[in-house]
Amino acid sequence: MRINGFYTKQQIDAEGLTEYQAKDIKAKVYLNGTKVYFFELDNNQQNYRLYSIIHKRSFFL
């Protein structure tokens, strides 16, 4: 997956990412192993733009 790439919900699920319910964050947060992926909905509300990937330990600090 690439930063600033657009993905459908089905593509995100196919990558093995699991959604994480994060408080106080407007982004959709997904976990996969040691990485945390942040997505936002595009203007059409149909695709998600990946805008950040961080290490899981950084996210939970």
N, C-alpha and C positions, 0 to 999 in steps of 0.2 A: 504494500500500500504506500502511496506517495502523498506527501504533504500537498495541500491544495487540490487534491484529486477529488472527484465526485463519485459517490458510491450509492447504490440502492440498499435498502434494508436487507434484501436477499443476498447481495454481495458481501455485506458485513457479516451476516450470519454464516455464509459459506467459508469465510476466513477463520471461523472458529472463535470469534469475539463474543464475549458475554456482557450484556448490559449491566452496569452498576448504577444503583440509585444514589446519586450524590446530592447532598443538600447544598443549597445556596449557590449552585452552579447552573447556569442556563443551558449549558452544552449537554449533549448526549455523551456519556462516559462509558467506554467499553474496556474490558480487561482481557488480556491474553498473555498468560505466563507472567513474565516480569515487566510487561509494558502496559501503559495506560494510554488509550487513544481518545482524543477529544474531537467530536463532530458537531457541526451546526447544520441546521436545515437551510437549504437554499431558498430563494424567493418563491419558487413554485411549491414548496413544502413537500416535495417528492423525493429529492436526493439529499444526501448528506455530504458536506465538505469536511475532509479531514484537515484540521488546522494545527494539531500538536500531538506529539508522541513523547511521553516521558517515562522514566523508570518508576515502577510501582512504589518503591521505597520513598521516592520524592513526593509522590502524591499523598501518602498517608502520614507524612510528618506533621 
